[in-house]
Amino acid sequence: MLRFENDTLLIWLLLIPALCLVFAAFIYIKKRNLNKFAQSPLMERLAPLYSQSKYTLKFVLLMCALALLIVTMANPQIGSRVETMQRKGVDLMIALDISNSMNAEDIQPSRLERAKQAIIRLLDRLQNDRIGIVVFAGSAHVQLPLTSDFGAARMFVDIISTSDIQNQGTLIGTAIEMAVDAFGEDNSRQNSRAIIVISDGECHEDNAIEAARVARQQGIAVHTIGMGLPEGAPIPRYANNRRVGYMHDRRGNLILTKLNEQMLRDIATAGGGYYVGANNISAGVETLFAKIEQLDRATFDERYFSDYQTRFQYVLAFVLLLLVLEIFVFQKRNKFFNYDTFFGTKKS
């Protein structure tokens, strides 16, 4: 794999075509001025050893040397080998509820924003582990496959919104099943995997408890984090990213969304996990992380290029070679090796 340590310097390569245009203009003006002095056959007799092609060749060699010199300054580096690094850690799948009810503001700034803060706080504690994200509402999909790139994970967390899924609902069971599938079929990692469901628990459409129980049978712990308050709150309604009111049912009644703690506790119990309430989420995440640290640390492999070594010296050697060639290319024809000498018509 090739990379440049100072790749911003490569912009100077744009200087090459500009110099070529200047050279072409110079040659054109030079020929025009010579044609005013004498016609081409007469110029060949007046300057029999002048070679326009050698003059151009010297310029080409100089431009190639300049281009390679710029590449040299950018310091090309090559990954000399691919290494497989073994790491020990746990695999975590976050199942995040992004239904409209997660926009409720009974916990500030909103249930969804507080959930995203909890995920970031969890990412700050992870080291050699891997994490993935499943988002769900009336359907579910994998937002981020398992990865140890926590920077990418933070980026994906930042862009999650309730508009990512149009189908409304809270299919926790479907999300758990999808998270289980995302782990793959490697049974050697049993008891080193966990699912963290973050939701308000308003699940009425699938069997989430049974899905958690099945996950536990496969050696996957299912933890839950409850977002919201039991007293409930209205669901904001947005237009053009601005809140324009609250959602109402068909009869015009204000819709209140309430935290279903009992559902989330039952899911955690069936999944052999731990429940965290949003009213004390800081302490709860610490307790949850302590539970995760008790999991067995599985070994998994990662491949990456290592030992990037500087290779500018090879490019610089070629630059010097081009400059030497340019020096030994004379602008005049060699009187012993020109066309007329070889064919017996040497000019006097």
VOBA-1610 file (N, C-alpha, C; in pm, whole numbers, padded with zeros to 5 digits, always signed):
BEGIN
Met+00085-00119+00000Met+00000+00000+00000Met+00088+00125+00000Leu+00058+00217-00090Leu+00137+00339-00104Leu+00063+00456-00040Arg+00137+00539+00031Arg+00081+00662+00086Arg+00189+00769+00084Phe+00147+00895+00102Phe+00241+01006+00105Phe+00231+01073+00241Glu+00346+01095+00303Glu+00346+01156+00436Glu+00301+01302+00429Asn+00341+01372+00323Asn+00303+01512+00305Asn+00228+01527+00173Asp+00111+01466+00164Asp+00039+01461+00037Asp-00008+01598-00011Thr-00014+01697+00077Thr-00056+01831+00034Thr+00045+01892-00063Leu+00170+01848-00057Leu+00271+01901-00148Leu+00249+01857-00292Leu+00170+01753-00312Leu+00147+01703-00448Leu+00071+01805-00534Ile+00011+01904-00472Ile-00060+02006-00549Ile+00037+02082-00640Trp+00165+02081-00604Trp+00265+02150-00687Trp+00284+02081-00821Leu+00232+01960-00837Leu+00239+01892-00967Leu+00160+01968-01074Leu+00066+02051-01030Leu-00008+02134-01126Leu+00083+02234-01195Leu+00201+02257-01138Leu+00297+02348-01200Leu+00350+02292-01333Ile+00355+02159-01348Ile+00413+02095-01466Ile+00336+02132-01593Pro+00203+02110-01598Pro+00132+02149-01722Pro+00141+02298-01750Ala+00148+02382-01647Ala+00161+02526-01670Ala+00294+02558-01738Leu+00402+02494-01692Leu+00533+02516-01754Leu+00537+02463-01896Cys+00465+02353-01922Cys+00459+02299-02058Cys+00391+02397-02152Leu+00287+02463-02106Leu+00219+02563-02188Leu+00312+02681-02217Val+00388+02724-02117Val+00484+02833-02137Val+00591+02793-02239Phe+00640+02669-02229Phe+00741+02621-02322Phe+00687+02616-02465Ala+00564+02566-02480Ala+00505+02559-02613Ala+00489+02698-02673Ala+00448+02794-02591Ala+00435+02932-02639Ala+00571+02988-02679Phe+00673+02957-02602Phe+00809+03005-02632Phe+00858+02949-02766Ile+00835+02819-02789Ile+00877+02756-02915Ile+00803+02819-03033Tyr+00675+02844-03014Tyr+00597+02904-03122Tyr+00649+03043-03159Ile+00675+03125-03057Ile+00725+03260-03082Ile+00865+03255-03145Lys+00946+03161-03100Lys+01082+03149-03153Lys+01080+03111-03301Lys+00993+03014-03337Lys+00983+02974-03476Lys+00931+03088-03564Arg+00835+03161-03512Arg+00779+03273-03588Arg+00885+03378-03614Asn+00966+03409-03515Asn+01072+03508-03533Asn+01180+03461-03630Leu+01214+03329-03624Leu+01313+03275-03716Leu+01262+03276-03859Asn+01133+03249-03876Asn+01077+03249-04011Asn+01080+03388-04073Lys+01077+03491-03990Lys+01090+03626-04041Lys+01232+03652-04091Phe+01330+03583-04032Phe+01470+03605-04068Phe+01507+03525-04193Ala+01463+03397-04198Ala+01496+03311-04312Ala+01400+03194-04316Gln+01379+03138-04437Gln+01294+03023-04453Gln+01364+02898-04399Ser+01287+02793-04377Ser+01339+02672-04314Ser+01458+02611-04386Pro+01456+02592-04523Pro+01574+02532-04589Pro+01700+02615-04569Leu+01685+02748-04572Leu+01802+02833-04553Leu+01854+02825-04409Met+01761+02815-04311Met+01802+02803-04171Met+01881+02675-04147Glu+01845+02567-04217Glu+01919+02442-04201Glu+02061+02455-04252Arg+02080+02538-04354Arg+02216+02558-04404Arg+02294+02654-04315Leu+02225+02753-04257Leu+02291+02848-04169Leu+02327+02786-04033Ala+02239+02695-03983Ala+02262+02630-03853Ala+02240+02480-03868Pro+02333+02413-03936Pro+02312+02270-03966Pro+02311+02179-03844Leu+02371+02224-03734Leu+02380+02136-03615Leu+02270+02165-03512Tyr+02184+02262-03541Tyr+02077+02293-03444Tyr+01970+02184-03448Ser+01926+02136-03331Ser+01825+02029-03322Ser+01711+02073-03229Gln+01596+02097-03289Gln+01479+02134-03210Gln+01432+02017-03124Ser+01442+01893-03175Ser+01396+01775-03101Ser+01478+01754-02974Lys+01611+01779-02982Lys+01694+01765-02863Lys+01663+01874-02761Tyr+01632+01992-02812Tyr+01594+02102-02723Tyr+01466+02066-02646Thr+01372+02005-02718Thr+01246+01962-02655Thr+01270+01847-02558Leu+01360+01753-02599Leu+01390+01639-02512Leu+01449+01685-02379Lys+01538+01785-02384Lys+01597+01836-02261Lys+01488+01894-02170Phe+01392+01964-02230Phe+01282+02020-02149Phe+01198+01909-02087Val+01168+01804-02164Val+01088+01692-02112Val+01159+01625-01995Leu+01290+01605-02009Leu+01367+01544-01899Leu+01362+01630-01774Leu+01372+01763-01792Leu+01367+01854-01677Leu+01230+01850-01610Met+01122+01844-01689Met+00987+01840-01631Met+00964+01708-01556Cys+01013+01598-01612Cys+01000+01469-01542Cys+01078+01472-01411Ala+01195+01530-01413Ala+01276+01541-01291Ala+01206+01628-01187Leu+01147+01739-01234Leu+01076+01827-01141Leu+00956+01757-01079Ala+00879+01683-01161Ala+00763+01611-01110Ala+00804+01508-01005Leu+00910+01434-01034Leu+00957+01334-00939Leu+01015+01398-00813Leu+01075+01516-00829Leu+01128+01587-00712Leu+01014+01628-00618Ile+00902+01670-00675Ile+00785+01703-00593Ile+00733+01580-00522Val+00730+01467-00593Val+00689+01341-00530Val+00784+01305-00417Thr+00913+01329-00438Thr+01013+01301-00334Thr+00987+01384-00210Met+00956+01513-00230Met+00928+01601-00116Met+00804+01556-00040Ala+00708+01494-00109Ala+00587+01444-00042Ala+00615+01318+00040Asn+00736+01264+00026Asn+00783+01148+00102Asn+00692+01025+00083Pro+00704+00956-00031Pro+00626+00834-00051Pro+00666+00725+00047Gln+00566+00655+00099Gln+00590+00546+00194Gln+00510+00425+00149Ile+00566+00308+00174Ile+00502+00183+00134Ile+00488+00093+00256Gly+00365+00039+00273Gly+00344-00061+00377Gly+00410-00190+00336Ser+00515-00225+00406Ser+00599-00334+00358Ser+00537-00472+00376Arg+00444-00485+00469Arg+00383-00617+00487Arg+00248-00601+00557Val+00167-00704+00541Val+00037-00709+00607Val+00050-00797+00730Glu+00014-00743+00845Glu+00022-00819+00968Glu-00117-00855+01018Thr-00127-00970+01078Thr-00250-01011+01144Thr-00230-00999+01294Met-00307-00908+01352Met-00293-00881+01495Met-00406-00948+01570Gln-00371-01022+01670Gln-00472-01087+01755Gln-00506-00995+01872Arg-00636-00974+01889Arg-00682-00889+01997Arg-00785-00965+02079Lys-00789-00936+02207Lys-00886-00998+02295Lys-00984-00893+02344Gly-01110-00922+02324Gly-01212-00828+02367Gly-01350-00890+02355Val-01450-00807+02374Val-01588-00854+02364Val-01653-00787+02242Asp-01759-00849+02194Asp-01836-00796+02083Asp-01967-00740+02138Leu-01995-00614+02107Leu-02117-00549+02154Leu-02201-00503+02035Met-02330-00530+02041Met-02423-00475+01943Met-02521-00384+02018Ile-02528-00259+01974Ile-02622-00164+02031Ile-02750-00167+01947Ala-02863-00195+02008Ala-02993-00189+01941Ala-03062-00061+01987Leu-03065+00040+01900Leu-03112+00173+01937Leu-03249+00201+01878Asp-03343+00235+01963Asp-03479+00271+01923Asp-03478+00412+01863Ile-03526+00425+01738Ile-03533+00558+01675Ile-03677+00587+01630Ser-03774+00532+01701Ser-03913+00566+01672Ser-03940+00710+01715Asn-04052+00765+01668Asn-04083+00905+01697Asn-04091+00935+01847Ser-04130+00834+01926Ser-04142+00857+02069Ser-04009+00891+02134Met-03898+00858+02065Met-03766+00889+02121Met-03733+01038+02110Asn-03819+01114+02042Asn-03801+01259+02038Asn-03859+01328+02161Ala-03931+01253+02244Ala-03992+01313+02364Ala-03885+01374+02453Glu-03920+01481+02520Glu-03824+01560+02595Glu-03845+01552+02746Asp-03898+01436+02792Asp-03912+01421+02937Asp-03776+01406+03005Ile-03674+01366+02929Ile-03536+01376+02976Ile-03463+01464+02874Gln-03384+01557+02923Gln-03321+01657+02835Gln-03189+01607+02779Pro-03156+01645+02655Pro-03236+01729+02565Pro-03351+01654+02499Ser-03337+01523+02482Ser-03445+01437+02435Ser-03402+01293+02463Arg-03497+01202+02451Arg-03463+01061+02477Arg-03353+01014+02381Leu-03367+01047+02252Leu-03270+01000+02155Leu-03132+01061+02180Glu-03128+01191+02205Glu-02999+01256+02228Glu-02932+01202+02353Arg-03011+01174+02458Arg-02953+01116+02579Arg-02903+00974+02551Ala-02974+00902+02466Ala-02929+00767+02428Ala-02796+00773+02353Lys-02783+00869+02262Lys-02659+00883+02188Lys-02543+00922+02280Gln-02572+01004+02381Gln-02470+01038+02480Gln-02425+00915+02557Ala-02519+00827+02588Ala-02485+00704+02660Ala-02395+00615+02576Ile-02422+00609+02445Ile-02339+00527+02356Ile-02198+00584+02348Ile-02187+00717+02335Ile-02055+00780+02330Ile-01978+00754+02459Arg-02048+00762+02572Arg-01984+00736+02701Arg-01934+00592+02707Leu-02011+00502+02649Leu-01969+00362+02646Leu-01848+00344+02554Leu-01848+00412+02440Leu-01734+00402+02347Leu-01605+00450+02412Asp-01617+00550+02497Asp-01497+00603+02565Asp-01434+00501+02658Arg-01511+00403+02698Arg-01460+00302+02792Arg-01405+00178+02722Leu-01441+00160+02596Leu-01399+00040+02524Leu-01252+00052+02482Gln-01186-00063+02471Gln-01045-00063+02430Gln-01022-00161+02315Asn-01008-00286+02345Asn-00983-00387+02241Asn-01110-00457+02197Asp-01223-00395+02220Asp-01351-00457+02189Asp-01400-00415+02050Arg-01509-00475+02007Arg-01573-00436+01882Arg-01718-00397+01911Ile-01769-00306+01830Ile-01904-00258+01852Ile-01977-00246+01720Gly-02107-00271+01721Gly-02192-00254+01605Gly-02323-00189+01648Ile-02399-00139+01552Ile-02522-00066+01584Ile-02636-00116+01495Val-02748-00149+01559Val-02874-00178+01489Val-02973-00070+01530Val-03036-00006+01432Val-03141+00091+01463Val-03276+00029+01428Phe-03377+00064+01504Phe-03507+00003+01479Phe-03620+00099+01516Ala-03732+00075+01453Ala-03860+00141+01484Ala-03966+00040+01443Gly-04039+00067+01330Gly-04132-00033+01278Gly-04062-00139+01196Ser-03935-00121+01169Ser-03847-00218+01106Ser-03708-00196+01164Ala-03615-00277+01122Ala-03480-00267+01179Ala-03378-00291+01069His-03261-00228+01084His-03151-00256+00994His-03019-00229+01066Val-02913-00291+01015Val-02780-00275+01074Val-02723-00142+01026Gln-02704-00051+01118Gln-02646+00079+01087Gln-02495+00071+01077Leu-02433-00011+01160Leu-02288-00026+01162Leu-02252-00169+01197Pro-02187-00243+01105Pro-02142-00379+01140Pro-02035-00374+01249Leu-02006-00488+01306Leu-01905-00494+01412Leu-01772-00436+01365Thr-01717-00345+01445Thr-01591-00282+01409Thr-01518-00240+01536Ser-01388-00230+01525Ser-01307-00176+01635Ser-01268-00032+01606Asp-01321+00025+01498Asp-01295+00164+01463Asp-01395+00252+01539Phe-01357+00295+01658Phe-01449+00372+01741Phe-01473+00512+01685Gly-01378+00563+01608Gly-01400+00692+01543Gly-01515+00685+01444Ala-01519+00576+01365Ala-01630+00557+01271Ala-01761+00537+01346Ala-01753+00465+01459Ala-01874+00442+01538Ala-01932+00574+01589Arg-01845+00663+01636Arg-01893+00795+01684Arg-01959+00872+01571Met-01901+00863+01452Met-01958+00934+01338Met-02097+00882+01306Phe-02115+00750+01308Phe-02246+00693+01279Phe-02347+00730+01388Val-02302+00733+01513Val-02393+00770+01622Val-02440+00914+01604Asp-02350+01002+01563Asp-02384+01144+01549Asp-02495+01168+01447Ile-02498+01089+01340Ile-02592+01116+01231Ile-02725+01042+01246Ile-02740+00961+01349Ile-02865+00887+01367Ile-02977+00983+01403Ser-03093+00965+01341Ser-03211+01045+01374Ser-03336+00958+01358Thr-03448+01008+01409Thr-03573+00932+01400Thr-03628+00928+01258Ser-03573+01007+01167Ser-03619+01005+01028Ser-03551+00897+00946Asp-03458+00822+01006Asp-03387+00719+00932Asp-03477+00602+00894Ile-03583+00580+00971Ile-03680+00473+00941Ile-03819+00534+00939Gln-03889+00516+00828Gln-04021+00576+00814Gln-04130+00494+00882Asn-04114+00361+00883Asn-04215+00273+00944Asn-04212+00291+01096Gln-04325+00331+01151Gln-04330+00355+01294Gln-04369+00229+01371Gly-04323+00223+01494Gly-04343+00107+01580Gly-04221+00092+01668Thr-04217-00015+01746Thr-04101-00041+01832Thr-04079-00192+01836Leu-04013-00243+01733Leu-03993-00387+01720Leu-03862-00427+01788Ile-03867-00435+01920Ile-03746-00470+01996Ile-03702-00612+01965Gly-03799-00703+01955Gly-03766-00842+01926Gly-03694-00857+01793Thr-03742-00789+01691Thr-03678-00793+01559Thr-03536-00737+01566Ala-03519-00630+01642Ala-03386-00570+01657Ala-03290-00667+01726Ile-03337-00736+01829Ile-03252-00833+01898Ile-03212-00945+01805Glu-03307-00996+01726Glu-03276-01103+01632Glu-03174-01058+01528Met-03189-00934+01480Met-03093-00883+01381Met-02956-00865+01444Ala-02951-00821+01569Ala-02823-00806+01638Ala-02754-00941+01656Val-02833-01044+01688Val-02777-01179+01702Val-02718-01224+01569Asp-02790-01201+01459Asp-02738-01240+01327Asp-02611-01164+01292Ala-02600-01039+01338Ala-02483-00957+01307Ala-02355-01011+01371Phe-02369-01091+01477Phe-02251-01150+01540Phe-02189-01257+01453Gly-02267-01314+01362Gly-02216-01423+01280Gly-02237-01557+01347Glu-02179-01660+01286Glu-02201-01797+01332Glu-02080-01856+01403Asp-01992-01771+01452Asp-01873-01819+01523Asp-01911-01854+01667Asn-01934-01982+01692Asn-01975-02027+01825Asn-01862-02025+01928Ser-01739-02002+01882Ser-01626-02000+01975Ser-01629-01876+02063Arg-01714-01779+02031Arg-01718-01655+02106Arg-01838-01647+02199Gln-01892-01760+02236Gln-02001-01758+02332Gln-01954-01700+02464Asn-02047-01631+02531Asn-02019-01564+02658Asn-01918-01450+02645Ser-01892-01406+02522Ser-01808-01288+02501Ser-01882-01185+02417Arg-02013-01204+02405Arg-02094-01113+02322Arg-02212-01062+02405Ala-02253-00941+02374Ala-02365-00881+02447Ala-02441-00786+02355Ile-02570-00773+02383Ile-02657-00678+02313Ile-02707-00577+02416Ile-02703-00450+02379Ile-02755-00344+02465Ile-02872-00278+02393Val-02992-00298+02445Val-03112-00239+02386Val-03138-00105+02454Ile-03147+00001+02375Ile-03176+00134+02428Ile-03310+00178+02371Ser-03411+00188+02459Ser-03547+00214+02410Ser-03632+00269+02524Asp-03750+00319+02487Asp-03847+00359+02590Asp-03939+00245+02628Gly-03921+00129+02562Gly-03992+00007+02601Gly-04135-00003+02555Glu-04182+00087+02470Glu-04320+00079+02422Glu-04328-00021+02307Cys-04320-00146+02344Cys-04316-00255+02246Cys-04444-00337+02257His-04524-00337+02152His-04651-00410+02154His-04669-00499+02031Glu-04563-00510+01948Glu-04585-00573+01818Glu-04505-00701+01796Asp-04412-00736+01880Asp-04338-00860+01861Asp-04298-00915+01998Asn-04244-01037+01996Asn-04211-01106+02120Asn-04065-01077+02157Ala-04043-00964+02218Ala-03907-00924+02253Ala-03849-01013+02362Ile-03931-01054+02456Ile-03882-01136+02567Ile-03834-01271+02515Glu-03907-01329+02422Glu-03866-01457+02365Glu-03738-01441+02285Ala-03723-01331+02212Ala-03601-01307+02135Ala-03481-01294+02228Ala-03499-01228+02343Ala-03391-01215+02440Ala-03354-01350+02499Arg-03456-01434+02523Arg-03430-01567+02578Arg-03351-01652+02479Val-03385-01645+02351Val-03313-01720+02248Val-03168-01671+02238Ala-03149-01541+02247Ala-03013-01486+02242Ala-02930-01539+02359Arg-02992-01544+02477Arg-02920-01593+02594Arg-02880-01739+02577Gln-02965-01817+02513Gln-02933-01958+02489Gln-02812-01974+02397Gln-02784-01872+02319Gln-02668-01874+02230Gln-02544-01809+02295Gly-02553-01784+02424Gly-02439-01725+02494Gly-02427-01576+02478Ile-02536-01508+02444Ile-02535-01363+02423Ile-02620-01297+02531Ala-02558-01212+02613Ala-02632-01141+02717Ala-02706-01022+02655Val-02827-00996+02702Val-02907-00885+02653Val-02932-00788+02768His-02873-00668+02758His-02893-00563+02857His-02989-00459+02800Thr-03052-00384+02886Thr-03145-00281+02840Thr-03120-00149+02913Ile-03141-00040+02841Ile-03135+00095+02898Ile-03267+00163+02868Gly-03337+00205+02971Gly-03466+00269+02953Gly-03453+00419+02934Met-03516+00472+02830Met-03511+00614+02800Met-03650+00675+02822Gly-03660+00774+02909Gly-03787+00839+02935Gly-03827+00826+03082Leu-03943+00882+03114Leu-03996+00877+03250Leu-04133+00809+03249Pro-04168+00740+03357Pro-04299+00672+03362Pro-04417+00768+03349Glu-04399+00893+03389Glu-04509+00989+03379Glu-04543+01022+03234Gly-04450+01008+03146Gly-04474+01031+03004Gly-04455+01174+02962Ala-04456+01194+02830Ala-04438+01327+02772Ala-04497+01325+02631Pro-04538+01441+02579Pro-04588+01446+02442Pro-04476+01425+02341Ile-04514+01385+02219Ile-04416+01359+02114Ile-04410+01480+02022Pro-04297+01546+02011Pro-04286+01665+01925Pro-04309+01628+01778Arg-04364+01722+01706Arg-04385+01708+01561Arg-04301+01815+01492Tyr-04228+01772+01388Tyr-04133+01862+01322Tyr-04170+01884+01176Ala-04136+02000+01126Ala-04146+02033+00984Ala-04028+02122+00949Asn-03952+02078+00847Asn-03831+02152+00807Asn-03736+02171+00924Asn-03720+02062+01002Asn-03629+02061+01116Asn-03667+02159+01226Arg-03793+02202+01228Arg-03841+02291+01334Arg-03963+02230+01400Arg-03970+02239+01532Arg-04085+02184+01602Arg-04206+02275+01578Val-04314+02213+01532Val-04435+02288+01499Val-04552+02249+01588Gly-04527+02164+01687Gly-04635+02122+01776Gly-04609+01983+01829Tyr-04719+01915+01869Tyr-04708+01781+01924Tyr-04806+01689+01851Met-04778+01561+01856Met-04860+01463+01786Met-04990+01437+01861His-05099+01420+01782His-05231+01388+01836His-05284+01263+01767Asp-05374+01193+01835Asp-05436+01077+01772Asp-05549+01122+01681Arg-05621+01023+01623Arg-05728+01055+01528Arg-05843+01132+01592Arg-05858+01119+01721Arg-05965+01192+01790Arg-05921+01331+01836Gly-05797+01365+01806Gly-05747+01496+01844Gly-05688+01502+01982Asn-05675+01387+02047Asn-05616+01384+02181Asn-05464+01385+02173Leu-05403+01455+02266Leu-05257+01461+02271Leu-05201+01324+02305Ile-05103+01280+02229Ile-05041+01149+02252Ile-04929+01163+02354Leu-04936+01083+02458Leu-04830+01079+02558Leu-04754+00947+02545Thr-04624+00956+02546Thr-04540+00836+02541Thr-04475+00816+02678Lys-04488+00695+02732Lys-04438+00667+02867Lys-04334+00556+02864Leu-04239+00568+02952Leu-04138+00465+02966Leu-04201+00338+03023Asn-04180+00227+02954Asn-04231+00097+03000Asn-04115+00021+03065Glu-04089+00056+03190Glu-03976-00005+03260Glu-03994-00155+03279Gln-04115-00199+03303Gln-04137-00341+03329Gln-04101-00426+03208Met-04136-00377+03089Met-04100-00449+02966Met-03949-00461+02953Leu-03879-00353+02976Leu-03733-00355+02962Leu-03667-00441+03068Arg-03722-00440+03189Arg-03669-00528+03293Arg-03689-00674+03256Asp-03807-00705+03202Asp-03835-00844+03164Asp-03742-00890+03051Ile-03714-00800+02957Ile-03623-00835+02847Ile-03483-00863+02902Ala-03437-00778+02993Ala-03304-00797+03052Ala-03298-00925+03133Thr-03403-00954+03205Thr-03406-01078+03286Thr-03401-01200+03195Ala-03482-01199+03087Ala-03483-01313+02994Ala-03350-01327+02923Gly-03282-01215+02900Gly-03154-01220+02830Gly-03035-01234+02921Gly-03059-01253+03050Gly-02947-01269+03143Gly-02865-01142+03157Gly-02931-01027+03139Gly-02858-00901+03140Gly-02898-00811+03255Tyr-02873-00681+03237Tyr-02890-00582+03342Tyr-02971-00466+03286Tyr-03061-00410+03368Tyr-03143-00297+03326Tyr-03089-00167+03387Val-03081-00062+03305Val-03037+00069+03351Val-03150+00168+03328Gly-03187+00243+03430Gly-03289+00345+03417Gly-03230+00478+03374Ala-03302+00552+03288Ala-03250+00676+03235Ala-03238+00785+03341Asn-03310+00772+03452Asn-03304+00876+03555Asn-03170+00878+03628Asn-03093+00772+03613Asn-02960+00768+03674Asn-02863+00703+03577Ile-02859+00758+03456Ile-02791+00689+03347Ile-02639+00688+03365Ser-02581+00790+03427Ser-02436+00793+03445Ser-02389+00677+03531Ala-02453+00662+03647Ala-02417+00550+03735Ala-02455+00418+03671Gly-02569+00419+03598Gly-02615+00295+03535Gly-02520+00245+03428Val-02466+00335+03347Val-02371+00295+03244Val-02244+00239+03307Glu-02200+00297+03417Glu-02083+00243+03487Glu-02108+00100+03534Thr-02228+00077+03590Thr-02263-00058+03634Thr-02272-00152+03516Leu-02332-00105+03407Leu-02344-00187+03286Leu-02207-00221+03230Phe-02116-00125+03229Phe-01983-00152+03178Phe-01910-00253+03267Ala-01933-00247+03397Ala-01874-00347+03487Ala-01925-00487+03453Lys-02053-00497+03415Lys-02108-00626+03374Lys-02042-00674+03244Ile-02018-00580+03152Ile-01955-00616+03025Ile-01812-00663+03048Glu-01743-00601+03141Glu-01604-00640+03169Glu-01595-00781+03227Gln-01705-00831+03281Gln-01705-00967+03336Gln-01718-01073+03228Leu-01750-01032+03104Leu-01762-01128+02995Leu-01626-01186+02960Asp-01626-01305+02903Asp-01502-01366+02857Asp-01447-01284+02741Arg-01314-01271+02737Arg-01252-01196+02629Arg-01216-01293+02517Ala-01281-01276+02403Ala-01255-01362+02288Ala-01138-01307+02207Thr-01072-01395+02133Thr-00960-01356+02048Thr-01010-01344+01905Phe-00984-01230+01842Phe-01018-01214+01701Phe-00902-01146+01630Asp-00897-01169+01499Asp-00784-01122+01418Asp-00822-00998+01340Glu-00724-00912+01321Glu-00739-00795+01236Glu-00616-00783+01148Arg-00636-00756+01020Arg-00524-00739+00927Arg-00506-00591+00897Tyr-00382-00551+00892Tyr-00353-00412+00859Tyr-00210-00402+00807Phe-00182-00296+00730Phe-00048-00272+00679Phe+00037-00212+00791Ser+00154-00266+00806Ser+00242-00216+00912Ser+00378-00182+00853Asp+00459-00121+00937Asp+00595-00085+00898Asp+00597-00005+00768Tyr+00526+00105+00766Tyr+00536+00194+00651Tyr+00677+00251+00647Gln+00746+00226+00537Gln+00885+00267+00525Gln+00899+00372+00416Thr+00983+00469+00443Thr+01008+00577+00347Thr+01080+00525+00225Arg+01033+00566+00107Arg+01094+00520-00018Arg+01135+00638-00107Phe+01150+00759-00049Phe+01182+00875-00131Phe+01318+00864-00196Gln+01411+00789-00134Gln+01546+00781-00187Gln+01550+00718-00326Tyr+01458+00624-00352Tyr+01455+00561-00484Tyr+01406+00660-00589Val+01306+00739-00554Val+01256+00840-00647Val+01362+00947-00670Leu+01433+00985-00563Leu+01537+01086-00575Leu+01651+01037-00664Ala+01682+00909-00656Ala+01787+00854-00743Ala+01746+00864-00890Phe+01618+00843-00917Phe+01570+00855-01055Phe+01574+01000-01100Val+01546+01093-01008Val+01557+01236-01039Val+01700+01269-01082Leu+01797+01223-01005Leu+01938+01249-01038Leu+01975+01188-01172Leu+01922+01069-01202Leu+01949+01004-01330Leu+01896+01089-01446Leu+01776+01141-01429Leu+01717+01226-01534Leu+01799+01353-01554Leu+01847+01412-01444Leu+01928+01533-01455Leu+02061+01506-01524Val+02121+01391-01497Val+02246+01354-01565Val+02221+01336-01714Leu+02110+01268-01748Leu+02076+01249-01889Leu+02054+01383-01958Glu+01991+01476-01887Glu+01965+01608-01945Glu+02096+01681-01974Ile+02193+01663-01886Ile+02322+01729-01906Ile+02392+01676-02032Phe+02380+01546-02056Phe+02450+01483-02169Phe+02371+01487-02298Val+02253+01545-02294Val+02179+01567-02418Val+02212+01709-02465Phe+02288+01718-02576Phe+02331+01848-02628Phe+02225+01902-02723Gln+02214+02033-02725Gln+02113+02095-02811Gln+02151+02083-02959Lys+02280+02067-02989Lys+02324+02056-03128Lys+02327+01910-03172Arg+02311+01890-03302Arg+02328+01757-03358Arg+02474+01715-03347Asn+02495+01586-03328Asn+02631+01532-03328Asn+02672+01510-03474Lys+02781+01571-03513Lys+02818+01566-03655Lys+02860+01426-03700Phe+02891+01339-03604Phe+02932+01203-03641Phe+02814+01106-03645Phe+02696+01145-03584Phe+02586+01050-03574Phe+02455+01107-03630Asn+02464+01204-03722Asn+02340+01254-03779Asn+02304+01176-03904Tyr+02185+01201-03953Tyr+02128+01127-04065Tyr+02214+01139-04190Asp+02267+01260-04217Asp+02340+01283-04341Asp+02471+01206-04344Thr+02536+01194-04229Thr+02663+01121-04223Thr+02643+00974-04255Phe+02537+00913-04195Phe+02513+00770-04215Phe+02483+00738-04362Phe+02422+00829-04436Phe+02381+00801-04573Phe+02470+00870-04677Gly+02587+00916-04631Gly+02685+00966-04726Gly+02656+01100-04786Thr+02574+01179-04722Thr+02541+01312-04776Thr+02571+01419-04674Lys+02682+01405-04606Lys+02720+01501-04501Lys+02732+01640-04559Lys+02669+01733-04483Lys+02667+01871-04529Lys+02800+01939-04498Ser+02839+02028-04582Ser+02961+02103-04561Ser+02927+02240-04506
//
